[in-house]
Amino acid sequence: ATVFQTEIVAILKCAQLALEGRETGGRVRICSDSQAAIKALEAPICTSRLVWDCRNALEKLAKDKEVI
């Protein structure tokens, strides 16, 4: 795995863990210093299944919580 893939997996796991929590509402803060990962998640076009899965998990999380 590349460093980029590892960064995306870490963000994805954070989102998945937050989704498994029983609390509703509130805030979730996920920090990353990976410019490449952040830009890939913000990009209008997604060419990576891993990035797509991560983006979907974050969007699902954002329906119930404030994602910072």
MODELLER restraints for C-alpha pairs under 7 A, 6 or more apart:
rsr = mdl.restraints
at = mdl.atoms
rsr.add(forms.Gaussian(group=physical.xy_distance, feature=features.Distance(at['CA:4:A'], at['CA:36:A']), mean=6.93, stdev=0.5))
rsr.add(forms.Gaussian(group=physical.xy_distance, feature=features.Distance(at['CA:4:A'], at['CA:37:A']), mean=6.36, stdev=0.5))
rsr.add(forms.Gaussian(group=physical.xy_distance, feature=features.Distance(at['CA:7:A'], at['CA:34:A']), mean=6.98, stdev=0.5))
rsr.add(forms.Gaussian(group=physical.xy_distance, feature=features.Distance(at['CA:7:A'], at['CA:37:A']), mean=6.54, stdev=0.5))
rsr.add(forms.Gaussian(group=physical.xy_distance, feature=features.Distance(at['CA:8:A'], at['CA:37:A']), mean=6.04, stdev=0.5))
rsr.add(forms.Gaussian(group=physical.xy_distance, feature=features.Distance(at['CA:8:A'], at['CA:51:A']), mean=6.60, stdev=0.5))
rsr.add(forms.Gaussian(group=physical.xy_distance, feature=features.Distance(at['CA:8:A'], at['CA:54:A']), mean=6.90, stdev=0.5))
rsr.add(forms.Gaussian(group=physical.xy_distance, feature=features.Distance(at['CA:12:A'], at['CA:54:A']), mean=4.79, stdev=0.5))
rsr.add(forms.Gaussian(group=physical.xy_distance, feature=features.Distance(at['CA:12:A'], at['CA:57:A']), mean=6.76, stdev=0.5))
rsr.add(forms.Gaussian(group=physical.xy_distance, feature=features.Distance(at['CA:15:A'], at['CA:57:A']), mean=6.02, stdev=0.5))
rsr.add(forms.Gaussian(group=physical.xy_distance, feature=features.Distance(at['CA:15:A'], at['CA:58:A']), mean=5.90, stdev=0.5))
rsr.add(forms.Gaussian(group=physical.xy_distance, feature=features.Distance(at['CA:15:A'], at['CA:61:A']), mean=6.70, stdev=0.5))
rsr.add(forms.Gaussian(group=physical.xy_distance, feature=features.Distance(at['CA:16:A'], at['CA:57:A']), mean=6.72, stdev=0.5))
rsr.add(forms.Gaussian(group=physical.xy_distance, feature=features.Distance(at['CA:19:A'], at['CA:61:A']), mean=6.04, stdev=0.5))
rsr.add(forms.Gaussian(group=physical.xy_distance, feature=features.Distance(at['CA:24:A'], at['CA:64:A']), mean=6.38, stdev=0.5))
rsr.add(forms.Gaussian(group=physical.xy_distance, feature=features.Distance(at['CA:24:A'], at['CA:65:A']), mean=7.00, stdev=0.5))
rsr.add(forms.Gaussian(group=physical.xy_distance, feature=features.Distance(at['CA:25:A'], at['CA:64:A']), mean=5.53, stdev=0.5))
rsr.add(forms.Gaussian(group=physical.xy_distance, feature=features.Distance(at['CA:25:A'], at['CA:65:A']), mean=4.74, stdev=0.5))
rsr.add(forms.Gaussian(group=physical.xy_distance, feature=features.Distance(at['CA:26:A'], at['CA:65:A']), mean=5.32, stdev=0.5))
rsr.add(forms.Gaussian(group=physical.xy_distance, feature=features.Distance(at['CA:26:A'], at['CA:66:A']), mean=6.20, stdev=0.5))
rsr.add(forms.Gaussian(group=physical.xy_distance, feature=features.Distance(at['CA:27:A'], at['CA:65:A']), mean=5.45, stdev=0.5))
rsr.add(forms.Gaussian(group=physical.xy_distance, feature=features.Distance(at['CA:27:A'], at['CA:66:A']), mean=4.56, stdev=0.5))
rsr.add(forms.Gaussian(group=physical.xy_distance, feature=features.Distance(at['CA:27:A'], at['CA:67:A']), mean=5.89, stdev=0.5))
rsr.add(forms.Gaussian(group=physical.xy_distance, feature=features.Distance(at['CA:28:A'], at['CA:65:A']), mean=6.68, stdev=0.5))
rsr.add(forms.Gaussian(group=physical.xy_distance, feature=features.Distance(at['CA:28:A'], at['CA:66:A']), mean=6.10, stdev=0.5))
rsr.add(forms.Gaussian(group=physical.xy_distance, feature=features.Distance(at['CA:28:A'], at['CA:67:A']), mean=4.89, stdev=0.5))
rsr.add(forms.Gaussian(group=physical.xy_distance, feature=features.Distance(at['CA:28:A'], at['CA:68:A']), mean=6.07, stdev=0.5))
rsr.add(forms.Gaussian(group=physical.xy_distance, feature=features.Distance(at['CA:29:A'], at['CA:67:A']), mean=5.94, stdev=0.5))
rsr.add(forms.Gaussian(group=physical.xy_distance, feature=features.Distance(at['CA:29:A'], at['CA:68:A']), mean=4.71, stdev=0.5))
rsr.add(forms.Gaussian(group=physical.xy_distance, feature=features.Distance(at['CA:30:A'], at['CA:68:A']), mean=6.53, stdev=0.5))
rsr.add(forms.Gaussian(group=physical.xy_distance, feature=features.Distance(at['CA:40:A'], at['CA:51:A']), mean=6.98, stdev=0.5))
rsr.add(forms.Gaussian(group=physical.xy_distance, feature=features.Distance(at['CA:41:A'], at['CA:51:A']), mean=6.40, stdev=0.5))
rsr.add(forms.Gaussian(group=physical.xy_distance, feature=features.Distance(at['CA:41:A'], at['CA:55:A']), mean=6.01, stdev=0.5))
rsr.add(forms.Gaussian(group=physical.xy_distance, feature=features.Distance(at['CA:46:A'], at['CA:52:A']), mean=6.30, stdev=0.5))
